[in-house]
Amino acid sequence: MTDCQTCALTARRDAGDAPPWDAILRTAAWDVVHAYNTSLVGWIVLVLRRHVTSMSQLTDAEAGELGPLVMRISRALEACTGCAKTYMAQFAEHPLHPHVHVHVIPRPGNLSDDQIGPGIFSRLGVAEAERVPQDRMNEVAHAVRAQAGTTGAEPGR
């Protein structure tokens, strides 16, 4: 799909041209990446490697990988960031990203009340000056990868 930025980013990973923050882990069905437009260190996105727009379109194999992958990434985020817990959300409604992707978001213990729960999304889509710097995203990517391990098929890695 030519107007899906998620597909373009997946193609970049397939070509081996992605920075570490955009290629944390790859399984047969999912890519694990750090969100690029967030002010929250460790905001992870699990990107389905093929283009579908609804969770109902997942194959049994894709769905079967998702749960264990969420668990691995959540545990890694707790170890790497010291977060109190992780949130998980999936919408795929952005016009440039209609492709199924699942957010696994570290919830720090010191958030204000307005940022707990759905308010955490105020930390996504922020101005460039507020974003986690790429070198920090790369550090987190390496730490998450080390914690989550490399269990499972990892095409291109």
PyMOL commands that set and color helices and strands:
alter all, ss='L'
color gray80, all
select helices_A, chain A and resi 5-14+20-22+55-57+60-81+113-115+117-123+128-130+134-148
alter helices_A, ss='H'
color red, helices_A
select strands_A, chain A and resi 25-26+30-34+44-48+85-89+101-107
alter strands_A, ss='S'
color yellow, strands_A
deselect
rebuild
show_as cartoon
